[in-house]
Amino acid sequence: MINKLLTLVFLFGIQPIFAQQISLDSCVAAAERNWPSFKKEISISQKRDLIEQTLKKNYLPKINLSGQLSYQSEVITFPEVQLMPDFFAILPQDNYSVGANISQTIWDGGITSTAKDIQMAQNNVEAQQLNVETYGLIGKINKLYVSYLFLKKSEKIINISEGEIDENIQSIASAVKNGVITSSELNNIEAEKLKLQKQQIEIQSSISLVLSSLSMITGLQLDTNYKFELPTSADIANKGIRPEIELLNAQKKLSMASTSQYKTSRMPKFVAFGNVGYGRPGYDMLNTDMHGYYMIGAKFTWDVWDWNASKNNEEKVKLQTLIIEDNISSMEKQIAIEENEFLQEMDRYTKLIKLDEDIELLKENVYKNAQSRMKNGNLTSTEYLKIFNEWKRAKLSTELDRINLIRSNINYKHSLGLK
């Protein structure tokens, strides 16, 4: 029979309905594909490659083409010599030239290498800033996911409570009919059912809001048909590095790279060059014919003294580096405090859950006894509802502490820099 049903499904395209499973990890993975902050990581990586390619070209020859046409109102004239009247040529007033200037860096004092380090350090700072942003977004996903788990547990408990009330209403209605208890007792129980329905509306509204927020972040069309898996509380073998610390380290490296820039700016620079041209006049001012000419050579420049400007800049960077190191130390202490708080929370909720389960069992026994006494007219509706609500609160307290244990475990992992 099952085989025949499966055959019909595939032949006629009937889609069987199954609750779709979703996990916290899959929500984070979906957000990585959807949220703009995550997508910027690709652009930053591409920018890093472009920086490297661009700076490598600093050591390639540079070629500059130029041309000029000019007419001048006067030129140099030479006095006539009687014995050699045509010895000096008459210089033309119109001149033409076209040429190419070629330069090749031999050594730039480390400027290109330092510029690469600075550009890469700046790029890394941008990448770490993105990591801090996305780290906060993952924290938001964690919070929404855990909120949904608790809301669904609460909804389930309210449904169970409403079912219990419905059963009691039927029994009490019969008792009222038989004159065992008064109708006011029944009205009191019915009013409690309406309160439970109000709680359901509030919970369903909160569930809708949480699902809407998660859908916007992840890009998934999440609804109540999805079954949210409970995150596992696996042991943590390795500790990650918080993005905030990585950002501060990246800023520190950028400061150190700036120090190198100030040092290389004063180093000697050596360049080879060549000029090739055609026109008149060339380097020989007396040659009035159109002709080719060229020049090759090498030159160097060296900023021998800058009035301690570089030294002052280096001192400024050192102070900035010390400030960053203090910030790292402060951040590490804050993270250690967070980690300790979450560890304490996990220990507390683990102990509370054991007591919650015992309390819930005892309250359930009291509630079952109250049910029987209420049906027999030996307990007022007010007393019954008090016992009923205590049982309901006990169940909610157990589920809340279980979810809080999961939340603390997730937050602890998050505080360690782990997804």
N, C-alpha and C positions, 0 to 999 in steps of 0.2 A: 504493500500500500504506500509506504513512504517513498519507494523508488518511483511509483507512478506519479505521486505529487511533485517530486523533484523534476520529473520529465516534463510535466505540465508547466512548471515554473520556467524552465529554460526554453520550451517551445513557444510559449505565448508571452514571454517577457514579463511574467508576473513577478513583482518585486516583494520578497518576503520581508516582513518588518521585524527588525531586531534592534534592541537598544544599543546605541553606539557607545563604545567605551572611549573615554578620554582621560588622560592623566595630566598631572601638573607639568611634567616634562614636555608633553606634546603641546600644551598651551604655550610654554616658553618657546618651543621650536617654531610654532606657528607665528608667534609675535616676531621672531627673528626674520621671518620671511615677509612680514606685513608692515611692521612699525618703521616709520621713516628713519628713526635714530639707528636702528640696526642696519638699514640699507646704506647709510652713509659710510659704513665701514669699507664697502667696495670702492667708493670714490676716494677715500683716504689712501687705500692701498694703491690705486691707480696713480694718485698724485705722487706717492713715494717713488714709484717707478719713473715717472716723468722727471722728477727732480734729479734723480741719479743720471738719467740719460742726458739731461740738459747740461749738468755740470761737467760731465765727461768731455763735452765738446769745447770746453775752455782751452784744452791743449791741442785742438785741431787748428791748422793754419787758417788765418782770416784773410780773405781776399776782398779788396775794394776797387771797383772800377770807377773811373772818372774821366770826364772830357771837358774841354774848355775852348771857346772861341771868343777872341777879344780884339778890339781895335782901340789903339791909344793915340791921343792927340800929338804926342811927341815921343821921340826915342833918343837914345844917346847918340851924339854926333862926335866925330873925331876930326881934329884939324888936319888939313891937307899938307902933305910933305912934298916939297918941290921935286925932289929926286924920285919919289914913289907916290905919284898922285893917286893910284888905285889901291894903295896898300891896305887901307881900312875899308871894309865893306859897309855899304849903307844898310842899316838895320830896317826891316819892314815895320810898318805900324800895325799890320794885321797879323795875329798869331793864332796858332792852332795846336791843340795837344789832346791826345787820348792816351790813357795809361792804366796800369794796374798796380796797386799797392798790396804787398803780401807781408804778413807778419806772423811769426811763429814764437809762441811762448816757450822759452827754455826752462825757466824756473820762476815761479811767481811768489816765492817765499812761503808757500804753504797756504795761500789764500783760497785756492780752489778746494783743497782738502778740508780746510776749516769751514768754508761755506757749505760744503756737503754735510759736514757734521752738524752744523747749525740748522740747516734745512731739514735734515733727518730728525734732529731733536725736536724741532718745532712740529714736524709731522707726527712724531710720537706723542707729543703733548696733546695734539688734537685727537689722536686715537684714544688716549687715556681719558680725555674729557668725555669722549663718546662712551667709553666703558663705564664711567661714573654715571652718566645719564641712563644708559641701558640697565645698569645695576639697580638703580632706583626703580626703573620700570618693572624689573623682575620682582622686586619687593612688593610692588603694587599687585602684580599677578598673584603672588603668594597669598596676599591678604584677601583678595577677591575669591580665590579658589577655596581657602579655608572658610570664609564667610558662607559660601554656597554650601559646603559640607554641613556646617552647623544649621543653616536654615532648613535644609532638607531633613536633617535629623529632627529638628523641632517640628516641622510639618508632619512627619510621621508620628511623633508622639501625640500631637494635637489630634490627628486622625484617630489614633487608638483611643484617646480620651473621649472624643466625640462618639465613637462606637460604644464605649462603655456607658456614656450618658444615655444614648438611644435605647440600649437594653434596659437600663434602669427606668427610663420614662415609660416603657411598655409595661414593666412589672408594677411600677407605682400607679399607673393609670388603672390597672386592674384592681390594685388595692384600694384606690379611691372609689372605684365603682362598687366595691364590696363593703365600703364604709370603714375600712381598717384605718386609713389615714385621710386627712383633709385635702381638698383640692389646692389649697395654698402651698402645701408642701410640693405638689407637682409643679405649680407655677415657678417655684424657686429653682427647681431642677431644670425646667425649660429655659429659664433666664440664663442659667449657667451654660447651656448649649449655645445660646446666642452669643455669649461672651467668647466661647471657643471659635465660633464662626468669624467673629471680628478678628480674633488672633490669626486665623487662617488667611483672611484678606490681607492683613498687614504682612504676614510672612510671604505670601505669594507676590505682593508688590515688591518686597525687598529682593526676592529671588529674581524677579523680572529685571530689576535695576542692576543686580550683580551680573546677570547673564548679558545684559545690554553692554555693560562696561567691558566685560571680558571679550565680547564679540568685536567691539571696536578696536581693542588692543591686538587681538590675535588674528582678526580677519575671518574668523570662523562664524558660521551662522548657528550659534549655540542656542539650544532650547532645553526644555525639561525632558526631552526624549534621550538626551545624553546621560550616560551613567558615569559620574565622576568617581574615579578610583581613589581610594585612600592612599596617600603617600606612605611609603615604607619608612620605618625608623631604623635604617641600616647603620651599622657602626661606621665611623668616619676614620679612615686610615691616614689620609693625607690632608694637610691644611693648605688652602689656597692663599693668594695674596689679594687683599682688598683693593678694588680699583682706585680708591682715594689715595692709598699708599703708593700705588703704581704711578698715579698722576703726579704726586709730589716728587717721586724719584725722577720722573721724566722732566719736570721743571728744574730739578737740580742738575741733571745732565745738560740741559739747555744753558744754564748759567755757566757751567764749566766750559762748554763749547764757546761761549761768548768771550771768556778769558783768553782762549787760544786765538780768537779773532783779533783781539787787541795786540797780541804779541806778533802775529804774522803781518799785521798792517805796516810794521816798521822794518820788515826784512827786505833785503835787496831783491830787485826783480830784474831778470835778464830776458831780453827779447831779440830774436833775429828778424831782420826785415829785408825786403827787396822791392825796388820800384822799377817798373818797365814801362816805357812810353814811346810814343811816336808823334812827331809834330815839329814845330819850330817856335821859339828856340828851344833847344834842349839844355843840357848842362853847359854846352859851349855857346855862349851868348853871341859869338861872332859868326856862328854857322847859320846862315839864313835859309838853307835848304831844308826841305822836309826830310827828317831822318829818324832813325830809332836810337834809343839811348836807355841805359839802365844804371841802377846803383844797388849794391848789396852791402850789408853791414850788420852790426850788433850793437845794442846799447843796454845800459842798466840804469836803474833809478834806486835811490836809497834815502828814506827819511831818517836822517841822522838824529835829529832832535825834535821832539814834539812838545816841549815845555811840560813834561810829566803828565800829559793828557792820558796816555795809555796806562800809566801807573795808577792814576786816580780812578780810571774806569775799572781796572783790575781789583782795586780795593773795594769799589762799590759792588762788584760781582761777588766778592768773598763775603761781604756782609749779607747780601741777598741769599747766598748759599747757606749761611749760618741760620738765617730766619727759616729757610725751608727745612733744614735739619731739625730745628726746634718744633716746627709744625708736624714733621714725621713722628717725632718722639711723642708729641701730644696726641696725635691720631692713634698711635699704637696703644697708648694707655686707655683711650676711650674705647677702642675695639676690645681690649682685654676685659674691660668692665662689662661691655655688652655680652661677651662670650660667657663670663661668669654668671651674669644675670639669667641668661637662657639655660645654662646648665642647672642653676638653682631651681628655675621654673620647672624643668623636666623632672627633676627629683621630687619637687613638691606635688606635681600633678600625678606622678606615678603612685605616690602614697595616698593621695586623695581619692584616686579611682578605686582603690581597694576598699576604702571606707564607704565611698558612694555606693558600690555594689551591695555591701552589707546593709546600708541604710535603705536602699531601694527595695531589697527583699523583705525587710521588716515592715516598711510602709505598705508594701503590697499585701502582706498578710493582714495588716490592720484594715486596709481598704476592703478586702474581700469579706472580712467579718462585718464591717460597717454596711456593706451591700445587703447582707442577709438580715441584719437588724433593721435596716431601713424598710425593706420589703414587708417585714412583720410588724411595722409600726412602733418599734422600740427605739428609734433614733430619729431625731428631727432632721429636716432637710438641711438646716444650717450646719448642724454638727456633721452630717454626712458630707456636705460640700467642703467643709474644712479638712476633713480626712482625705477626700478625693483630691483636693488641690495640693495637699502635702505629698501625696503619692506621685502626682503629676510633676511637682517641682523636684522630687527626688530623681525621677527618671530624666528630667531635663538637666539636672545638675550632673548626673553621671555622664550624659552625652556631651555636655559642655566641657567637662574636665578632660574627656577623651579627645575632643577636638582641640582643646587648648594644649594638650600634650603634643599632638601632631603639629600645631602651630609653633610651639616652642622649639621642636626639633627642626622644623623648616627654617625658622629664624636663626637658630644656632648655625645651621649649615650656611645660611646666607651671610651671617656675620663673619664666617671663616673665608668668605670670598668664593664659595662653591654655589653652583646652581642647584 
